[in-house]
Amino acid sequence: MKVAQADWLSVRQVADEVNGRVAELGRGEDRQLGRGKAVLARLLRLLVRPVLRLAAWLTSDLNLDLSRFGLSRQAFGGAMITSVGMWGVTRAFSPLARYYRVPVLVLVGAVQARPVVIGGAVTARPMLTLTATFDHRYADAGQAVRLADAVRRYCADPAAFEPAGT
């Protein structure tokens, strides 16, 4: 699912929107996804790959809004984040597919208790692994390192980055 203008929202607001969309999906209320699935179900198996490439070109490269066919403009947004942790996977890696058209793909692993040192003592803390795949047509290694450092700093102290009261 795409969260529009996520760069203007706090992490809590993004999480609220994602949770709301997940609830809609659970109730079978996501009409956009339903239309897209219905169109793909009708296509012959041999046509799926070329049609996905064409859809990516129309909606991403040409920036066309084809929502009446279940294909929204820039469907994957600026980054794709997916959870592999829900299947108990702690660390995973993913290649970029041609039709994503996103500069970064992030996989969120399962939360596990791991030993960490806090104040000189070893204690168990809940930890998760984030892995990222960068498309170097959009982002170079320097940008990837800066993003990874920003994510690490945010995860270490989220309160320092969130507005008070959110």
C-alpha positions in Angstrom: 0.0 0.0 0.0 1.1 3.5 -0.7 1.2 6.2 2.0 0.9 9.5 0.2 3.2 12.4 1.4 4.8 10.2 4.1 7.6 12.8 4.3 5.2 15.2 5.9 3.8 12.8 8.5 5.3 11.6 11.8 6.1 8.0 12.1 3.0 7.6 14.3 0.8 9.1 11.6 2.3 6.8 9.0 1.7 3.8 11.3 -1.9 4.9 11.9 -2.6 5.1 8.2 -1.0 1.8 7.5 -3.0 0.1 10.3 -6.2 1.6 9.0 -5.4 0.3 5.5 -4.6 -3.1 6.9 -7.9 -3.2 8.7 -9.7 -2.3 5.4 -7.9 -5.1 3.7 -8.9 -7.5 6.5 -12.5 -6.5 5.9 -12.1 -6.9 2.1 -12.8 -3.2 1.6 -9.8 -2.2 -0.5 -11.4 -1.5 -3.9 -8.2 -0.4 -5.6 -6.4 -3.6 -4.9 -9.5 -5.6 -5.7 -9.8 -4.1 -9.2 -6.2 -4.6 -10.0 -6.4 -8.3 -8.9 -9.5 -8.8 -11.0 -7.8 -7.5 -14.1 -4.7 -9.6 -13.5 -6.8 -12.7 -13.0 -8.3 -12.3 -16.5 -4.9 -12.0 -18.2 -3.3 -15.1 -19.8 -0.3 -16.3 -17.8 2.0 -15.4 -20.8 0.8 -11.8 -20.7 1.4 -11.0 -17.1 5.1 -10.0 -17.3 4.7 -7.8 -20.4 1.5 -6.2 -19.0 3.3 -5.5 -15.6 6.1 -3.8 -17.5 3.7 -1.8 -19.6 1.7 -0.8 -16.5 5.0 0.3 -14.7 6.0 2.3 -17.7 2.6 4.0 -18.0 2.1 4.7 -14.3 5.7 5.4 -13.3 7.6 6.7 -16.3 4.7 8.5 -18.0 3.1 9.3 -14.6 -0.4 8.4 -15.9 -3.3 7.9 -13.5 -5.0 4.6 -14.6 -6.9 4.1 -11.3 -10.1 3.3 -13.2 -8.2 0.1 -14.3 -6.9 -0.5 -10.7 -3.5 1.0 -11.6 -2.6 4.0 -9.5 0.0 6.6 -10.5 3.4 5.8 -8.9 1.9 2.7 -7.2 5.0 1.9 -5.2 5.8 5.5 -4.1 9.4 6.5 -3.2 10.3 3.4 -1.2 8.9 0.0 -0.6 8.8 -1.4 3.0 7.7 -4.9 3.6 7.6 -7.2 6.7 9.2 -10.6 6.5 9.0 -10.8 10.3 5.3 -11.8 10.2 6.5 -15.1 8.9 9.1 -15.4 11.6 12.0 -14.5 9.3 14.6 -12.5 11.1 16.7 -11.4 8.1 16.0 -11.4 4.4 17.2 -9.9 1.2 15.2 -9.0 -1.9 16.2 -8.1 -5.5 14.6 -5.2 -7.2 12.0 -6.0 -9.9 11.8 -3.9 -13.0 8.2 -2.8 -12.3 8.8 -1.5 -8.8 10.5 1.7 -10.0 11.6 2.6 -6.4 15.1 3.6 -5.2 15.0 1.5 -2.0 13.3 -1.7 -0.9 13.4 -2.3 2.9 12.6 -5.6 4.6 11.7 -5.7 8.3 12.6 -8.8 10.1 11.0 -10.5 13.1 11.5 -9.0 16.6 13.7 -11.2 18.8 15.2 -10.8 22.2 19.0 -10.3 21.8 21.8 -9.6 24.2 22.9 -5.9 24.4 25.1 -4.0 26.7 23.4 -1.2 28.6 25.3 0.7 31.3 28.0 -2.0 31.3 25.6 -4.8 31.9 24.4 -7.4 29.4 20.6 -7.6 29.1 18.0 -9.0 26.7 16.3 -6.4 24.5 13.8 -6.7 21.7 15.6 -6.1 18.4 14.9 -6.4 14.7 16.9 -6.4 11.6 16.3 -4.0 8.7 17.8 -4.9 5.3 17.7 -2.6 2.3 18.3 -3.0 -1.4 19.1 0.2 -3.3 18.6 0.8 -7.0 21.8 2.6 -8.0 20.0 4.2 -10.9 18.3 6.4 -8.3 20.6 6.4 -5.2 24.3 6.0 -4.9 26.2 4.4 -2.1 26.8 7.7 -0.3 23.1 8.4 -0.2 22.4 4.8 1.0 24.9 5.2 3.9 23.3 8.6 4.9 19.9 7.0 4.9 21.1 4.0 6.9 22.7 6.3 9.5 19.5 8.4 9.8 17.4 5.2 10.3 19.9 3.9 12.9 19.9 7.3 14.8 16.0 7.4 14.7 15.7 3.8 16.0 18.2 4.6 18.8 16.1 7.6 20.1 12.7 8.1 18.3 11.6 10.7 20.8 14.3 13.0 19.6 12.8 13.1 16.1 9.0 13.1 16.8 7.1 16.2 17.7 5.9 16.3 21.3 2.4 14.8 21.9 2.2 12.6 18.7 
